[in-house]
Amino acid sequence: MAQHEAVKRLLPCVLLLLAMRLLASCATQGTPQAEPTRTPTSVTPEASSTPAVATIDVRPPAVAGAFYPADPAQLQAMVNSLLSQARKLPQEPIALIVPHAGYVYSGAVAAAAFKQLEGREYDAIVVLGTNHVAPGFRQVSVWASGAYSTPLGLMPVDSDLAKSILAADPEHIVPDQRVQLAEHSIEVELPFLFQVCGPQPFVPIMVGEPSWENCEPLSTALVEALQAKKALLIASTDMSHYPSYDHAVQVDMATLLAISSTDPQAVREHSRSWMSLGVDSLVCTLCGEGPVLTAMMAARKLGANRATVIQYANSGDVPYGDKSRVVGYGAVMFWRDETATLSAEEKATLLRMARETLSQYLQDGTMPQYEVSEPALLQPSAAFVTLKKNGQLRGCIGHMLGSQELYRTAQQMAISAATKDSRFPAVTQDELAQIRIEISVLSPLQWVREVDEIEVGRDGLYIVLGPYSGVLLPQVATDQGWDRDDFLHQVCAKAGLPSDAWPRGGMLYRFTAQVFSEPN
């Protein structure tokens, strides 16, 4: 109810928000608003309820009352309500991707990301924003002192950290405050960050142009400044801008898969591929491509080896959203996975859960609930469930993004394989005893640069080109006796694409899998 009341109070601002968003296109697309001419204001410590800050330059809110409530009580209530509805995963983030639209549109997705910070402490936090409003600015802006003001209080700048980042590359990274004054992509994240972490010092950085020449030096500077600290990077971005609802889902799911590879170059190539297809009204795949690429580069060097998509939605998902013209929002967490392969006991547990889930679902349409303590089964993981009857395929469906705990994925994919594989009629309770369950737990995707990287028998393949995609598990090539060329042609055919789709713009990924099944 609290969320609904907060949304009602914000409805008068929705038209203003829409107008602002139409003006605020991608950093390198469209016609941005003119550069602001305001200068930072000065405040005394008594002006804020947060810990005292000396009389310093403070960046005032630019979109309070439009993107989120300006009233502190209303804002706090809305943020708390959104956080209360999000789920927290056990993994500790090294970096987050978070949307930055108005809270009535993207607040639930933003809350899903910031929920991961509850109860955690960091030595250093960096928020990477993008450039919507300063078309002439091509470098990287660091706000190096003072604070950002929010309706909840001041968020002080970690000046020592900011200065060390600035010193690393004065050619690309500059202390230009003007370009941040009207930019909302950093500001919109701060009420959530304030609520979960308090008024902790942070460094606000705006990437003016999402070029490799900016992102690479910035990521290097961040790693050098943060490697001795427990650090958090927050990349602020929305996803596809202005296609129809269905096109947005297609584009954004492919973008999230590219991000889940943890390979910045894959994300860049993916964006180029989609933008070359001429999708109607698609302006960009990521308005914050610069922050995302930078965060991915730095997070890998700081120890992250996994990316988990926590939540996705777009502006068409809210009651007053226009499904003919939407913006996408994704919450992604980068973290370090130190688990080994599944033990024999963990594999047996997953298979037992899958069978019990199928039995109960086919009987009464419900799914059993489990209390799980094994860390490996609580890891967010992509997985497929394959059903065979008398040695013949009877259903196979999986989830490539790994957005929830492994045991839940196994349960849900078992149900889907039995009831939603369009190649087969639904499995019945009477034939369940003849069904043998096989589970494939997938490794993170790896973008294929050269075909020689693919090893038949070890790798599975996933290809996507525009709205077409297809996946083949590693064991399929072995079972069919295919060589590498056969495997490539067959995954293209599975996607409904010509056999030469990969070298002609298709994004090709490989992955390994832990494959295990019930005994015969």
Secondary structure, DSSP 8 states (H G I E B T S, - for coil): -HHHHHHHHHGGGHHHHHHHHHH---TTSS----------EEE-GGG-SSS---SEEEE--SSBTTTB-SSHHHHHHHHHHHHHTS---SS--SEEEE--S-HHHHHHHHHHHHGGGTT---SEEEEEEE-SS-TT--SEEE--SSEEEETTEEEEB-HHHHHHHHHH-TTTEE---GGGSS-HHHHTTHHHHHHHH-S--BEEEEESS--HHHHHHHHHHHHHHHTTS-EEEEEE----BSS-HHHHHHHHHHHHHHHHTT-HHHHHHHHHHHHTTT-TT---S-TTHHHHHHHHHHHHHTT--EEEEEEEEEGGGSTT--TTS-BEEEEEEEE-----S--HHHHHHHHHHHHHHHHHHHHHS---------HHHHSB--EEEEEEETTEEEEEEEESS--SBHHHHHHHHHHHHHHT-TTS----GGGGGGEEEEEEEE---EE-SSGGG--BTTBEEEEEETTEEEEE-HHHHHHHT--HHHHHHHHHHHTT--TTTGGGT-EEEEE-EEEEE---
